Amino acid sequence: MKKFIPLRLYQSIVMDKTKLLPDYIFESSWEVCNKVGGIYTVLSTRAKTIQTSLNDRLIFIGPDVWGDKPCPYFNEDKKMFTEWRKAAVNDGLDIKVGRWNIPGEPVAVLVDFNKYFEKKNEIYGWLWEHYQVDSLHAYGDYDEASMFSYAAALVVEHYYHYNLSSADKVVYHANEWMTGLGLLYINNKLPQVGTIFTTHATSIGRSIAGNMKPLYDYLFAYNGDQMAQELNMQSKHSIEKQTALHADCFTTVSEITAKECVELLDKPVDVVLPNGFDNSFVPSKATFTKKRKAARAKLLQVANALLGETLDEDTLIVSTSGRYEFRNKGVDVFIESMNRLLRDRDLKKKVLAFIEVPGWVGEPRQDLIDRINSGNTFDTPLEVPQVTHWLHEMSHDNVLSMMKIYDMHNRKEDNVKVIFLPCYLDGHDGVLNLSYYDVVLGNDLCIYPSYYEPWGYTPLEAIAFKVPCITTDLAGFGLWVNHEVGRYGEIEDGVKVIHRTDYNYSEVADDIKDTVAAYSVKSKKEIDKCRANASKLSEKALWSEFIKYYHEAYDIALRKAENRK
């Protein structure tokens, strides 16, 4: 029997007049003006809510990875902070100042960090001397992230000394281990600044899960330092752990990840900061209907051209999406459930299932593009009718390999067709040419059977666009849904939350199969109710509802900074 436990850390925080709120917030992330993952969504949707009180005193700092090329997410403004910018450049900082192209258009500073590589050994030596961070085992993106983090801290230090004083209440908010070095620098050089560190997923927890080790049943027994050595994660784990220990306020995005922090980083979080959403992304009613019809028409057009079929409007369109973490994101379970659905007698509609996960994409399929552009209908499938873009090393791709093992070849007699869309949906993929949000609109159900998911933006985005979804209780969002409805969520609530453990893969696949089959026989009235409940639930996760948790974090950080003064 599944037992539902209310989430202690999601209890309402009552704001009072004694709370300290910042006059300035500097927030750094590798994903400021750099759309590479879920943190981009966190920051870009939250900014407008914080701006209501801070305006241009909220300043984001991101990496200038663009060089001489224009950044599509950033508008440089050489009239902004003119005097400080000139002083900063004269003092050796390579920066661009402008606005982030997101709702609210907050101030953003992009910093070029390449010059600091030549002194990285000196920087790492300082880091070891003051905070015992082990950078000796660094590899991959550790150096790049660290040099950016160092440069971001120099920007804050320079701005503070040029424009601010001890009378200003200032917060420096660092996101993920990639910005840890900068937070420790601020902690050392500007002790009057309150620091907040948010780990959106512990590096060692993600690595344990990604290496096919059982994370949850044995979490109490894992030693973070030992596992970091075993998995060759010493440097990332070290910077993350020391940043958590020295930040004025240590936070994460869900209670499930808070448990990881205690066990793997030896530091309980001070506040859980659940990820909210800004529904200004959702089209208005008239536009919504038009976009939904257009998305469905395009998805069916692409599928019919690829498969040589005539799937019609009554087809049930489902999808999964996210980073290509085959096990962690539950892509394997998604394929498993679709394979079982092929033989389910309760399924009363044809199902078109998309896997929207960026792979090692080569190029869009010209044969598919030619068919789409012809406007004709076809009765024979293209070669390899499971994928829309050619991949590098297709024989080594996990999605295509699992479909091949299960003999899932999208035959005409199959009532379930699975198509791999292995590219970023930015509107310019060459085949679909729709943005991700426009694609989500066209779905009937979205399925995210995550094994490792600290929060889970994809299901929240789905229900914001009135698309009911399936997720698990190993996702922070799934736990939040259970808390809101007071039990395990059902598809009639807008979100079906499936109980998942280290070992019940097969039961999860069956639950997904059964839910999709049951949804295929629902009446239009029942479906409309599911969609309405999904939208209502998403409104409880707006940033206007969740920002109170940030106020708590700001207060904790500022009070510790005040004590140091």
C-alpha positions as CSV (number, residue, x, y, z in Angstrom):
1,M,0.0,0.0,0.0
2,K,1.4,3.4,-1.0
3,K,1.7,5.8,1.8
4,F,1.4,9.5,1.1
5,I,3.5,11.8,3.3
6,P,2.8,15.6,3.3
7,L,5.9,17.6,2.5
8,R,7.2,19.5,5.5
9,L,9.3,21.9,3.5
10,Y,6.4,23.0,1.3
11,Q,4.4,24.3,4.2
12,S,3.4,28.0,3.8
13,I,6.0,30.5,4.9
14,V,4.3,33.5,6.4
15,M,5.9,36.7,5.4
16,D,6.2,39.4,8.0
17,K,7.5,43.0,8.1
18,T,10.7,41.9,9.9
19,K,12.0,40.0,6.9
20,L,15.1,41.5,5.4
21,L,14.9,41.9,1.6
22,P,17.8,42.8,-0.6
23,D,18.4,46.2,-2.3
24,Y,20.5,44.4,-4.9
25,I,20.6,40.8,-6.2
26,F,23.4,39.5,-8.3
27,E,22.6,36.1,-9.7
28,S,25.1,34.0,-11.7
29,S,24.5,30.9,-13.8
30,W,26.1,29.2,-16.8
31,E,22.6,29.4,-18.3
32,V,22.1,33.2,-18.1
33,C,21.5,34.2,-21.8
34,N,22.7,30.6,-22.6
35,K,19.8,28.2,-23.3
36,V,21.3,24.8,-22.6
37,G,19.1,23.3,-19.9
38,G,16.4,23.6,-17.3
39,I,18.1,26.3,-15.2
40,Y,17.5,28.7,-18.1
41,T,13.8,28.2,-17.6
42,V,14.0,28.6,-13.8
43,L,15.8,32.0,-14.0
44,S,14.1,33.3,-17.1
45,T,10.6,32.7,-15.8
46,R,11.3,33.9,-12.3
47,A,13.0,37.2,-13.2
48,K,9.9,39.2,-13.9
49,T,8.4,38.4,-10.4
50,I,11.5,39.6,-8.6
51,Q,11.7,42.7,-10.8
52,T,8.4,43.9,-9.3
53,S,10.3,45.1,-6.3
54,L,13.9,45.4,-7.5
55,N,13.6,46.6,-11.1
56,D,17.1,47.1,-12.5
57,R,18.7,46.2,-9.2
58,L,18.4,42.6,-10.2
59,I,21.5,41.8,-12.2
60,F,22.2,38.5,-13.9
61,I,25.7,37.4,-14.8
62,G,26.3,34.8,-17.5
63,P,29.2,33.5,-19.7
64,D,30.1,35.3,-22.9
65,V,30.4,32.1,-25.0
66,W,29.4,34.0,-28.2
67,G,32.5,36.1,-28.9
68,D,32.0,38.3,-31.9
69,K,28.7,36.5,-32.8
70,P,25.5,38.0,-31.6
71,C,23.8,36.2,-28.7
72,P,20.2,35.5,-29.6
73,Y,19.1,35.9,-26.0
74,F,20.8,39.1,-25.2
75,N,20.5,42.8,-26.4
76,E,23.7,44.8,-25.6
77,D,23.1,48.3,-24.5
78,K,26.2,50.5,-24.4
79,K,24.3,53.3,-22.7
80,M,23.6,51.2,-19.6
81,F,25.9,51.6,-16.6
82,T,28.2,53.7,-18.8
83,E,30.6,54.9,-16.2
84,W,30.9,51.6,-14.4
85,R,31.3,49.7,-17.6
86,K,34.1,51.9,-18.8
87,A,35.8,51.6,-15.4
88,A,35.4,47.8,-15.4
89,V,36.9,47.5,-18.9
90,N,39.8,49.8,-18.0
91,D,40.4,47.5,-15.0
92,G,40.6,44.4,-17.2
93,L,37.1,43.0,-17.2
94,D,35.9,41.9,-20.6
95,I,32.1,42.4,-20.3
96,K,29.0,43.2,-22.3
97,V,26.1,45.0,-20.6
98,G,22.5,44.8,-21.8
99,R,19.2,43.0,-21.3
100,W,18.2,39.4,-21.3
101,N,15.5,38.7,-24.0
102,I,12.9,37.2,-21.5
103,P,9.8,38.6,-19.8
104,G,10.8,41.7,-17.9
105,E,14.0,42.1,-19.9
106,P,16.3,42.2,-16.8
107,V,19.8,43.5,-16.7
108,A,22.4,41.0,-17.8
109,V,26.2,41.2,-17.8
110,L,28.0,38.7,-20.0
111,V,31.7,38.2,-19.1
112,D,34.5,36.7,-21.2
113,F,36.5,34.3,-18.9
114,N,39.1,33.0,-21.3
115,K,41.9,35.2,-20.1
116,Y,41.8,33.5,-16.6
117,F,42.8,30.0,-17.9
118,E,46.4,31.1,-17.8
119,K,46.2,31.6,-14.1
120,K,43.9,28.7,-13.2
121,N,46.6,27.0,-11.2
122,E,47.0,30.1,-9.0
123,I,43.2,30.3,-8.6
124,Y,42.9,26.6,-7.7
125,G,45.8,27.0,-5.3
126,W,43.9,29.9,-3.6
127,L,40.8,27.8,-3.5
128,W,42.5,24.9,-1.8
129,E,44.3,27.1,0.7
130,H,41.1,28.9,1.8
131,Y,38.4,26.2,1.3
132,Q,40.2,22.9,0.7
133,V,38.5,22.4,-2.7
134,D,40.2,19.6,-4.6
135,S,40.7,20.7,-8.2
136,L,43.5,18.2,-9.0
137,H,41.1,15.7,-10.5
138,A,39.4,18.2,-12.8
139,Y,38.3,17.2,-16.3
140,G,35.6,18.0,-18.8
141,D,33.8,21.2,-18.1
142,Y,35.2,21.8,-14.6
143,D,37.9,24.3,-15.8
144,E,35.5,26.2,-18.1
145,A,32.9,26.5,-15.4
146,S,35.4,27.6,-12.7
147,M,37.0,30.3,-14.8
148,F,33.5,31.7,-15.7
149,S,32.6,31.6,-12.0
150,Y,35.7,33.4,-11.0
151,A,35.1,36.1,-13.7
152,A,31.5,36.5,-12.5
153,A,32.7,37.1,-9.0
154,L,35.2,39.7,-10.2
155,V,32.3,41.5,-11.9
156,V,30.3,41.6,-8.7
157,E,33.3,42.7,-6.7
158,H,34.0,45.6,-9.1
159,Y,30.4,46.7,-9.3
160,Y,30.1,46.7,-5.5
161,H,33.2,48.8,-4.9
162,Y,32.2,51.2,-7.7
163,N,28.5,51.7,-7.0
164,L,27.5,50.4,-3.6
165,S,28.4,50.7,0.1
166,S,27.9,48.8,3.4
167,A,24.5,50.6,3.7
168,D,23.2,48.5,0.7
169,K,21.7,45.0,1.4
170,V,23.2,42.8,-1.3
171,V,22.7,39.2,-2.1
172,Y,24.9,37.0,-4.4
173,H,22.9,34.0,-5.7
174,A,24.9,31.2,-7.3
175,N,23.3,28.3,-9.2
176,E,24.9,24.8,-9.4
177,W,28.4,23.7,-8.7
178,M,29.5,25.6,-11.8
179,T,29.2,28.9,-9.9
180,G,30.6,27.7,-6.6
181,L,34.1,29.1,-7.0
182,G,32.6,32.6,-7.5
183,L,30.5,32.3,-4.3
184,L,33.5,31.3,-2.3
185,Y,35.4,34.2,-3.7
186,I,32.6,36.6,-2.7
187,N,32.4,34.9,0.7
188,N,36.1,35.7,1.2
189,K,36.4,39.1,-0.4
190,L,33.0,40.7,0.3
191,P,31.8,39.3,3.6
192,Q,29.2,42.0,3.8
193,V,27.3,40.4,0.9
194,G,24.8,37.6,1.7
195,T,25.4,34.5,-0.3
196,I,22.8,31.9,-1.5
197,F,23.8,28.6,-3.2
198,T,21.2,26.5,-5.0
199,T,22.0,23.0,-6.2
200,H,19.4,22.0,-8.7
201,A,20.7,18.4,-8.6
202,T,23.7,17.1,-6.7
203,S,26.5,16.2,-9.0
204,I,27.2,13.0,-7.2
205,G,23.5,12.0,-6.9
206,R,23.0,12.4,-10.6
207,S,26.2,10.4,-11.3
208,I,25.1,7.5,-9.0
209,A,21.7,7.4,-10.8
210,G,23.4,7.7,-14.2
211,N,25.8,4.9,-13.5
212,M,22.9,2.5,-13.0
213,K,23.4,2.3,-9.2
214,P,20.3,2.2,-6.9
215,L,20.1,5.7,-5.4
216,Y,17.1,5.7,-3.1
217,D,17.1,2.5,-1.2
218,Y,20.7,2.9,-0.3
219,L,20.9,6.7,0.0
220,F,21.4,6.5,3.8
221,A,24.4,4.3,3.3
222,Y,26.2,6.3,0.6
223,N,29.2,8.4,1.6
224,G,29.4,11.4,-0.9
225,D,33.2,11.7,-0.7
226,Q,33.7,8.0,-1.2
227,M,31.3,7.8,-4.1
228,A,32.9,10.8,-5.7
229,Q,36.2,9.0,-5.7
230,E,34.7,5.8,-7.1
231,L,32.9,7.6,-9.9
232,N,35.8,10.0,-10.7
233,M,33.7,13.0,-9.6
234,Q,36.1,14.4,-6.9
235,S,36.5,17.9,-8.1
236,K,32.9,18.7,-9.0
237,H,31.7,17.1,-5.7
238,S,34.4,19.0,-3.7
239,I,33.4,22.4,-5.0
240,E,29.7,21.7,-4.6
241,K,30.2,20.4,-1.0
242,Q,32.4,23.3,0.1
243,T,30.1,25.9,-1.5
244,A,27.1,24.3,0.3
245,L,29.0,24.4,3.6
246,H,30.1,28.0,3.3
247,A,27.1,29.7,1.7
248,D,25.0,31.8,4.0
249,C,21.9,30.1,2.8
250,F,22.0,26.6,1.1
251,T,19.0,25.7,-1.0
252,T,17.7,23.1,-3.4
253,V,14.5,22.7,-5.5
254,S,12.7,19.9,-3.8
255,E,12.5,17.8,-0.7
256,I,13.7,14.7,-2.6
257,T,16.9,16.5,-3.5
258,A,17.1,18.0,0.1
259,K,17.5,14.4,1.3
260,E,20.4,13.9,-1.1
261,C,22.1,17.0,0.2
262,V,22.0,15.7,3.8
263,E,23.4,12.3,2.9
264,L,25.9,13.2,0.1
265,L,27.0,16.7,0.9
266,D,26.7,16.4,4.7
267,K,24.7,19.7,4.8
268,P,21.0,20.1,5.3
269,V,19.4,22.8,3.2
270,D,18.1,25.9,4.8
271,V,15.2,26.4,2.5
272,V,13.6,24.5,-0.4
273,L,13.0,26.7,-3.4
274,P,10.5,24.9,-5.7
275,N,10.6,25.9,-9.3
276,G,7.7,28.0,-10.5
277,F,6.4,29.1,-13.9
278,D,5.4,32.3,-15.6
279,N,2.2,31.7,-17.6
280,S,2.8,34.7,-19.8
281,F,4.3,32.1,-22.1
282,V,0.8,30.5,-22.5
283,P,-1.1,31.9,-25.5
284,S,-4.5,33.6,-24.9
285,K,-7.7,31.6,-25.6
286,A,-8.2,32.4,-29.3
287,T,-4.5,32.1,-30.2
288,F,-4.2,29.0,-28.0
289,T,-6.8,27.1,-30.1
290,K,-5.3,28.2,-33.3
291,K,-1.7,27.2,-32.2
292,R,-2.9,23.8,-30.9
293,K,-4.6,23.0,-34.2
294,A,-1.5,24.1,-36.1
295,A,0.8,22.0,-33.9
296,R,-1.3,18.8,-34.3
297,A,-1.5,19.3,-38.1
298,K,2.2,19.6,-38.3
299,L,3.0,16.6,-36.1
300,L,0.6,14.5,-38.1
301,Q,2.0,15.8,-41.4
302,V,5.5,14.9,-40.4
303,A,4.5,11.5,-39.1
304,N,2.4,10.6,-42.1
305,A,5.2,11.6,-44.5
306,L,7.7,9.5,-42.5
307,L,5.4,6.5,-42.0
308,G,3.5,6.5,-45.3
309,E,0.2,6.6,-43.3
310,T,-2.9,8.7,-43.0
311,L,-3.1,9.2,-39.3
312,D,-6.1,11.5,-38.7
313,E,-7.1,14.1,-36.1
314,D,-8.5,11.5,-33.8
315,T,-5.0,10.1,-33.2
316,L,-3.8,10.3,-29.6
317,I,-0.6,12.3,-29.6
318,V,1.8,11.7,-26.7
319,S,5.4,12.6,-26.0
320,T,8.3,12.6,-23.7
321,S,11.1,15.2,-23.7
322,G,14.1,16.5,-21.8
323,R,17.9,15.9,-21.7
324,Y,19.2,12.7,-23.2
325,E,19.6,10.9,-19.9
326,F,18.2,7.6,-21.0
327,R,17.6,6.1,-17.6
328,N,17.4,9.2,-15.4
329,K,14.6,10.8,-17.5
330,G,12.8,7.6,-18.0
331,V,13.2,7.4,-21.8
332,D,13.7,3.6,-21.4
333,V,10.5,3.2,-19.5
334,F,8.6,5.3,-22.0
335,I,9.7,3.0,-24.9
336,E,8.9,0.0,-22.8
337,S,5.4,1.3,-22.1
338,M,4.7,2.1,-25.7
339,N,5.9,-1.4,-26.7
340,R,3.4,-2.9,-24.2
341,L,0.7,-0.6,-25.4
342,L,1.1,-2.1,-28.9
343,R,-0.6,-5.3,-27.6
344,D,-3.1,-3.7,-25.2
345,R,-6.7,-4.6,-26.1
346,D,-8.1,-1.7,-24.1
347,L,-6.5,0.9,-26.4
348,K,-9.2,2.4,-28.6
349,K,-7.3,5.0,-30.6
350,K,-4.2,5.0,-32.6
351,V,-1.2,6.5,-30.7
352,L,1.5,8.7,-32.1
353,A,4.3,8.9,-29.6
354,F,7.2,11.3,-30.0
355,I,10.6,11.1,-28.1
356,E,11.8,14.8,-28.1
357,V,15.3,14.4,-26.8
358,P,18.3,16.0,-28.3
359,G,20.7,13.3,-29.5
360,W,23.9,13.4,-31.6
361,V,22.1,14.8,-34.6
362,G,23.7,14.9,-38.0
363,E,21.2,16.6,-40.3
364,P,17.5,16.7,-41.0
365,R,16.3,13.9,-43.4
366,Q,16.1,15.3,-46.9
367,D,13.9,12.5,-48.1
368,L,11.4,13.4,-45.3
369,I,11.6,17.1,-46.1
370,D,10.9,16.4,-49.8
371,R,7.8,14.4,-48.9
372,I,6.5,17.1,-46.6
373,N,7.1,19.9,-49.2
374,S,5.4,17.9,-51.9
375,G,2.0,18.1,-50.2
376,N,1.3,14.5,-51.4
377,T,0.1,11.5,-49.4
378,F,2.2,8.3,-49.4
379,D,1.4,4.7,-48.7
380,T,4.9,3.4,-48.1
381,P,7.2,4.3,-45.3
382,L,10.6,5.8,-45.6
383,E,13.7,3.9,-44.7
384,V,14.1,3.8,-40.9
385,P,10.7,5.2,-40.2
386,Q,11.5,5.8,-36.5
387,V,13.6,9.0,-36.8
388,T,13.2,12.4,-38.3
389,H,16.9,13.4,-38.4
390,W,20.0,11.4,-39.3
391,L,22.2,10.8,-36.3
392,H,26.0,10.3,-36.0
393,E,26.7,6.6,-35.1
394,M,23.0,5.6,-35.3
395,S,23.9,2.0,-34.4
396,H,25.0,3.2,-31.0
397,D,22.0,5.4,-30.2
398,N,20.1,4.1,-27.1
399,V,16.6,5.0,-28.3
400,L,17.0,3.4,-31.8
401,S,18.8,0.4,-30.3
402,M,16.0,-0.3,-27.8
403,M,13.4,0.0,-30.5
404,K,15.3,-2.4,-32.7
405,I,15.6,-4.9,-29.8
406,Y,11.9,-4.7,-29.3
407,D,11.2,-5.0,-33.0
408,M,9.4,-1.6,-33.0
409,H,9.5,-0.7,-36.7
410,N,6.2,1.3,-37.0
411,R,4.5,-1.2,-39.2
412,K,1.2,-0.3,-40.8
413,E,-0.7,-2.8,-38.6
414,D,0.8,-1.2,-35.4
415,N,-1.6,0.9,-33.5
416,V,1.3,2.6,-31.7
417,K,3.9,4.5,-33.7
418,V,7.0,5.8,-31.9
419,I,9.1,8.6,-33.6
420,F,12.4,9.9,-32.4
421,L,12.8,13.7,-32.8
422,P,16.5,14.0,-31.8
423,C,17.0,17.7,-31.9
424,Y,16.5,20.9,-29.9
425,L,13.0,22.3,-30.8
426,D,14.0,25.9,-31.4
427,G,11.8,26.4,-34.4
428,H,14.7,25.8,-36.8
429,D,15.3,22.0,-36.8
430,G,14.7,21.7,-40.5
431,V,11.7,19.3,-40.3
432,L,9.2,20.3,-37.7
433,N,10.3,23.9,-37.4
434,L,8.2,24.6,-34.3
435,S,9.4,25.8,-30.9
436,Y,9.1,23.4,-28.0
437,Y,6.2,25.3,-26.4
438,D,4.3,25.3,-29.7
439,V,4.9,21.5,-30.0
440,V,3.7,20.8,-26.4
441,L,0.4,22.5,-27.3
442,G,-0.4,19.8,-29.8
443,N,-0.1,16.9,-27.4
444,D,-3.0,15.0,-25.8
445,L,-0.7,13.5,-23.0
446,C,2.9,14.1,-22.0
447,I,4.8,11.3,-20.2
448,Y,7.8,11.9,-18.0
449,P,8.6,8.7,-16.0
450,S,11.7,10.1,-14.4
451,Y,14.0,8.0,-12.2
452,Y,16.2,11.0,-11.2
453,E,14.4,14.4,-11.4
454,P,15.1,17.0,-8.7
455,W,12.1,19.1,-9.8
456,G,10.7,18.5,-13.3
457,Y,9.9,21.5,-15.4
458,T,8.6,19.5,-18.4
459,P,5.5,18.2,-16.6
460,L,4.9,21.7,-15.2
461,E,5.2,23.2,-18.6
462,A,2.8,20.6,-20.0
463,I,0.0,21.3,-17.6
464,A,0.5,25.0,-18.0
465,F,-0.4,24.4,-21.7
466,K,-3.5,22.4,-20.6
467,V,-1.9,19.0,-21.4
468,P,-2.4,16.4,-18.7
469,C,0.7,14.5,-17.9
470,I,2.2,11.4,-16.2
471,T,5.2,11.7,-13.9
472,T,6.6,9.9,-10.9
473,D,7.1,10.5,-7.2
474,L,10.9,10.5,-7.7
475,A,10.4,13.9,-9.3
476,G,10.1,16.9,-7.0
477,F,7.2,18.1,-9.1
478,G,5.4,14.8,-8.6
479,L,5.8,15.1,-4.9
480,W,4.4,18.7,-5.0
481,V,1.4,17.5,-7.0
482,N,0.7,14.8,-4.3
483,H,1.0,17.4,-1.7
484,E,-1.5,19.7,-3.5
485,V,-4.2,17.1,-4.1
486,G,-3.6,15.3,-0.7
487,R,-3.0,11.9,-2.3
488,Y,-1.3,10.4,-5.3
489,G,-2.3,12.5,-8.3
490,E,-4.5,10.9,-11.0
491,I,-4.9,11.8,-14.6
492,E,-8.3,13.3,-13.8
493,D,-6.4,15.8,-11.6
494,G,-4.3,16.8,-14.5
495,V,-1.2,14.9,-13.4
496,K,-0.9,11.2,-12.8
497,V,1.8,10.5,-10.3
498,I,3.2,7.0,-10.4
499,H,5.0,5.4,-7.5
500,R,8.6,4.6,-8.6
501,T,11.4,2.9,-6.8
502,D,14.9,1.6,-7.6
503,Y,13.4,-1.7,-8.7
504,N,9.8,-1.4,-10.0
505,Y,10.6,-0.5,-13.6
506,S,8.1,-3.0,-15.0
507,E,5.2,-1.8,-12.8
508,V,5.9,1.8,-13.9
509,A,5.7,0.8,-17.6
510,D,2.4,-1.0,-17.0
511,D,1.0,2.0,-15.1
512,I,1.8,4.2,-18.1
513,K,0.4,1.8,-20.6
514,D,-2.9,1.4,-18.6
515,T,-3.2,5.2,-18.1
516,V,-2.8,5.9,-21.9
517,A,-5.3,3.1,-22.7
518,A,-7.8,4.4,-20.3
519,Y,-7.4,8.0,-21.6
520,S,-8.1,6.7,-25.1
521,V,-11.7,5.8,-24.2
522,K,-12.5,9.1,-22.3
523,S,-15.3,11.2,-23.7
524,K,-14.6,14.8,-24.9
525,K,-16.3,16.1,-21.7
526,E,-14.0,13.9,-19.5
527,I,-10.9,15.0,-21.5
528,D,-11.9,18.7,-21.3
529,K,-12.2,18.3,-17.5
530,C,-8.7,16.7,-17.3
531,R,-7.3,19.6,-19.3
532,A,-9.0,22.2,-17.2
533,N,-7.8,20.6,-14.0
534,A,-4.2,20.5,-15.4
535,S,-4.4,24.2,-16.1
536,K,-5.8,25.0,-12.6
537,L,-3.1,22.9,-11.0
538,S,-0.4,24.8,-12.9
539,E,-1.7,28.1,-11.5
540,K,-0.7,26.9,-8.0
541,A,2.9,26.7,-9.2
542,L,3.2,30.2,-10.5
543,W,6.2,32.3,-9.3
544,S,3.8,34.6,-7.6
545,E,3.0,31.6,-5.3
546,F,6.5,30.4,-4.9
547,I,8.5,33.6,-4.5
548,K,7.8,33.6,-0.7
549,Y,10.4,30.8,-0.4
550,Y,13.0,33.1,-2.0
551,H,12.1,35.9,0.5
552,E,12.9,33.4,3.2
553,A,16.3,32.6,1.6
554,Y,17.1,36.3,1.2
555,D,16.4,37.0,4.8
556,I,18.6,34.1,6.0
557,A,21.5,35.2,3.9
558,L,21.2,38.9,4.7
559,R,21.0,38.3,8.5
560,K,24.2,36.3,8.4
561,A,25.9,39.0,6.4
562,E,24.6,41.6,9.0
563,N,26.1,39.6,11.8
564,R,29.5,39.6,10.0
565,K,29.4,43.4,9.8
